[in-house]
C-alpha cells in the first residue's frame, strides 16, 4: 500500500519498519466505510506480554515510520504499536480525503483502533502534535490510558492560526507546499541537534513518503480547516501519571514549554534529553526506550532492550 517512492529508502530501520507495516480494517461509528488503518504492531516477545502496551502517535502530517528507531527497541520487551492517525500517514478512510478529519474524528478513529486491537489500558505516547492528540484522547477516554507520555509536545499552541480560515482553493495551495522538498528539508534541518548525522536525504524521503498517498492533500486540508487541536484547557485535567520528555536543543517547540507542562499537569515527571532536538525517538532512541520502560514499570527488562 506504500507509494512507489518507498523503493528509494535506504535506511535499514526505515525499510524494516515499512516491511512490518500493514493495513487493518477499523470500523469507526458514523463512517460509511471501514478505515484502512496503517500501523506496525507487535504483541511482545511472549504470549501475554507483561505490563501495559505502548501505543505511539506521530507528529503533524507524519507517519508511523517516524518511530522506526524506537519501535523495535520497545517491541523487543513488550507489546508495542505505532499507528497512523486518521488522515495522516498511510491510513485511508476510503472517502477520497473529503470526509471528516477533525480532531474529534481522529479521536474516534483512534478509540476504535484501540478497542479492536489493544483492548486494555495503554501507555499512550505522543510526539509534537501527536502530543496534543494524546492529551485530547487521554482526557476523553481515560479508561483506555494507564499512563501518558508527551515528547516535545504541542499543547499550549491553539489550533492552526489563519490557515484554517482560508478559502479552500487557497488553502489547498498552502497544503501542497507541505509536500515540497524545500519545506520538508527546512523541517528536517530544524528537527535535529546533530544535523550532520540525522538530517539526511533519506530522512527527507521518509518524511515525504506519505505525501504521495492519494488521499493526503484533501485529508490534510480537511484537518486544517477544522481548526486543529485545541487542548490548552485540557492539560490541567489529565488524570493519569504523565512523563514529559524534551530535547534540550529543540528549535521547533522551545524547551520553555516543558516548564509550562510541569506547572499545569497534576501528576508529571520531566526528563530532559541531552544533545537532542525535537525528535528524541529518532535522535536518542536508546535513551528514550530506557526512560519509557522505566516509567511504565518495565525497568527490569530495560537492559534487554539496549
C-alpha positions in Angstrom: 0.0 0.0 0.0 3.0 2.3 0.0 3.7 4.7 -2.9 6.4 3.6 -5.3 8.8 6.1 -3.7 9.2 3.6 -0.9 11.8 1.9 -3.0 14.0 4.9 -2.7 14.5 4.5 1.1 18.0 3.3 2.1 18.0 3.4 6.0 17.7 -0.2 7.2 15.4 0.9 10.1 13.0 2.6 7.7 13.0 -0.3 5.3 12.3 -2.7 8.2 9.5 -0.6 9.6 7.9 -0.3 6.2 8.2 -4.0 5.7 6.3 -4.6 9.0 3.6 -2.1 8.3 0.1 -3.4 7.5 -3.4 -2.1 6.9 -6.0 -3.1 9.4 -9.8 -2.6 8.8 -11.1 -0.4 11.6 -14.9 0.2 11.8 -15.5 3.7 13.2 -19.1 4.6 14.2 -20.5 7.2 11.9 -18.3 6.4 8.9 -19.7 4.7 5.9 -16.7 2.6 5.2 -14.1 0.9 7.3 -10.9 2.9 7.8 -7.9 1.1 6.3 -5.5 1.9 9.2 -1.8 1.8 8.7 0.1 0.5 11.7 3.0 -1.5 12.9 2.1 -3.7 15.8 3.9 -6.3 17.9 2.2 -8.2 20.8 5.6 -8.6 22.5 8.3 -11.2 22.9 6.0 -13.8 24.5 2.3 -14.6 24.7 0.6 -12.3 27.2 3.4 -9.8 27.4 3.5 -8.2 30.8 2.7 -4.5 31.5 0.7 -2.0 29.7 1.1 -1.9 25.9 2.7 1.1 24.3 0.9 3.0 21.6 3.0 5.6 19.7 1.4 8.6 17.9 3.4 10.5 15.3 3.5 14.3 14.8 1.7 16.6 12.4 1.5 15.3 8.8 3.8 12.4 9.5 3.5 8.6 9.8 4.4 5.6 12.0 7.7 5.5 10.1 8.7 8.3 12.5 9.2 5.6 15.2 11.4 3.4 13.0 14.3 3.6 15.5 12.4 3.4 18.8 9.7 0.9 17.9 11.9 -2.2 17.6 13.6 -1.5 20.9 10.3 -1.3 22.8 8.8 -4.2 20.9 11.7 -6.4 21.9 10.4 -6.1 25.5 6.6 -5.5 25.5 3.6 -5.1 23.3 4.0 -2.0 21.1 2.0 -0.3 18.4 2.7 2.6 16.1 -0.4 3.8 14.3 -1.1 6.4 11.6 -3.8 8.8 12.7 -6.8 9.4 10.5 -5.9 11.5 7.5 -2.1 11.2 8.0 0.5 8.6 7.1 -1.0 5.8 5.1 -4.3 5.5 6.8 -7.0 5.6 4.2 -10.6 6.3 5.1 -11.7 5.3 1.6 -13.6 8.6 1.0 -11.1 10.3 -1.2 -10.0 12.5 1.7 -13.2 14.6 1.6 -14.7 13.3 4.8 -14.3 14.5 8.4 -10.6 14.6 9.5 -11.1 16.9 12.5 -9.5 16.3 15.9 -12.8 14.7 17.0 -12.7 12.3 14.0 -9.1 11.4 14.7 -10.0 10.7 18.3 -13.0 8.4 17.3 -10.8 6.5 14.9 -8.0 6.1 17.5 -10.5 4.8 20.1 -12.0 2.3 17.6 -8.5 1.1 16.7 -7.6 0.8 20.4 -10.8 -1.1 21.3 -10.4 -3.6 18.4 -6.6 -4.2 18.6 -5.3 -3.2 22.0 -8.2 -3.6 24.3 -6.6 -2.7 27.6 -5.2 0.4 29.3 -2.1 1.6 27.4 0.9 3.8 27.8 0.0 6.4 25.2 3.0 8.3 23.7 2.5 11.4 21.5 5.3 13.4 19.9 4.9 17.0 18.8 1.3 17.5 17.5 0.8 13.8 18.4 1.2 15.0 22.0 -1.9 17.2 21.5 -3.7 14.2 20.1 -2.6 12.2 23.1 -3.8 14.8 25.5 -7.2 15.0 23.7 -7.6 11.3 23.8 -6.5 10.8 27.4 -8.9 13.4 28.7 -11.8 12.0 26.7 -11.1 8.3 27.2 -9.2 8.0 30.5 -10.3 4.3 30.8 -8.1 3.5 27.8 -4.9 5.2 29.1 -2.9 4.0 32.0 0.0 6.4 31.6 0.7 9.3 29.2 4.0 10.3 27.6 4.5 13.7 25.9 7.6 14.1 23.8 8.3 17.8 22.8 4.5 18.0 22.7 2.3 20.7 21.3 -0.3 21.7 23.9 -0.2 25.4 24.5 -0.5 26.5 20.8 -4.1 26.5 20.0 -5.3 25.3 16.6 -3.7 26.2 13.3 -3.9 30.0 13.1 -5.1 31.8 9.9 -4.6 28.8 7.6 -7.8 27.2 8.9 -9.8 30.3 7.8 -8.5 30.5 4.2 -10.8 29.7 1.2 -10.5 26.1 0.1 -8.6 26.8 -3.2 -6.1 29.0 -1.5 -5.7 26.6 1.5 -5.1 23.7 -0.9 -2.2 25.6 -2.4 -0.8 26.0 1.1 -1.2 22.3 1.8 0.6 21.3 -1.3 3.6 23.5 -0.2 3.9 21.0 2.7 4.9 18.4 0.1 7.8 20.3 -1.4 11.4 19.3 -1.0 12.3 22.8 0.1 9.8 22.9 3.0 10.5 19.3 4.1 14.2 19.9 4.0 13.8 23.0 6.2 11.8 21.0 8.7 14.3 18.2 8.5 17.1 20.6 9.4 15.2 22.1 12.3 14.3 18.8 13.8 17.8 17.6 14.8 20.6 18.7 17.1 23.1 16.6 15.2 22.2 17.6 11.7 25.3 16.1 10.1 24.3 12.6 11.3 20.5 12.7 11.1 19.2 15.4 8.7 20.0 13.2 5.7 18.5 12.9 2.3 17.0 9.6 3.4 15.3 11.2 6.4 13.8 13.7 3.9 12.5 10.8 1.8 10.9 9.2 4.8 9.3 12.4 5.8 7.7 13.0 2.4 6.7 9.4 1.6 3.2 9.7 2.9 2.5 12.9 0.9 2.3 10.7 -2.3 -0.7 8.8 -0.9 -3.8 9.7 -3.0 -5.9 11.0 -0.1 -3.1 13.0 1.5 -3.9 16.5 0.2 -7.7 16.6 0.8 -7.4 14.8 4.2 -4.8 17.3 5.4 -6.9 20.2 4.1 -9.9 18.9 5.9 -8.0 18.7 9.2 -6.6 22.2 8.8 -10.0 23.7 8.0 -11.4 22.0 11.1 -9.2 24.4 13.2 -6.9 21.7 14.6 -6.3 20.5 18.1 -7.1 22.9 21.0 -6.1 21.2 24.2 -4.8 24.2 26.2 -7.6 24.0 28.7 -7.3 20.2 28.9 -3.8 19.9 30.2 -4.7 20.5 33.9 -7.4 17.9 33.5 -5.1 15.0 32.5 -6.0 12.4 35.2 -3.1 9.9 34.8 0.6 10.0 35.6 2.5 11.7 32.8 6.0 11.7 31.6 7.3 14.8 29.8 10.4 14.3 27.7 12.0 17.3 26.0 15.0 17.7 23.8 17.4 20.2 25.4 18.1 21.7 21.9 14.6 21.7 20.5 14.4 24.5 17.9 10.8 23.8 16.8 9.0 23.9 20.2 11.1 25.8 22.7 12.2 23.9 25.9 10.4 26.5 27.9 7.2 24.7 27.1 8.4 21.8 29.2 8.2 24.0 32.3 4.7 25.1 31.4 3.6 21.4 31.2 5.1 20.8 34.6 3.2 23.8 36.1 -0.1 22.5 34.9 -0.1 18.7 34.7 -1.4 17.3 38.0 1.0 14.4 38.2 4.0 14.7 36.0 7.7 14.0 35.7 10.1 15.8 33.4 13.1 14.2 31.7 15.5 16.2 29.6 17.0 14.6 26.6 20.5 15.9 26.2 22.2 16.6 22.8 18.8 16.3 21.2 16.4 18.4 19.1 12.7 17.9 18.5 12.6 14.2 17.9 14.1 12.1 20.7 12.6 8.9 19.3 14.8 9.5 16.2 17.9 11.1 17.7 18.2 9.4 21.1 16.2 6.2 20.8 18.2 4.2 23.2 17.8 6.7 26.0 14.2 7.2 25.2 13.5 3.5 25.2 15.2 3.1 28.6 13.2 6.0 30.0 9.9 4.8 28.7 10.4 1.3 30.1 11.3 2.6 33.5 8.3 4.9 33.5 6.0 2.1 32.5 7.3 -0.2 35.2 9.4 -2.3 32.9 12.7 -1.3 34.5 13.9 -4.9 35.0 13.6 -5.5 31.3 15.3 -2.3 30.2 18.7 -4.0 29.7 17.3 -6.4 27.2 16.1 -3.6 25.0 19.6 -2.0 24.6 
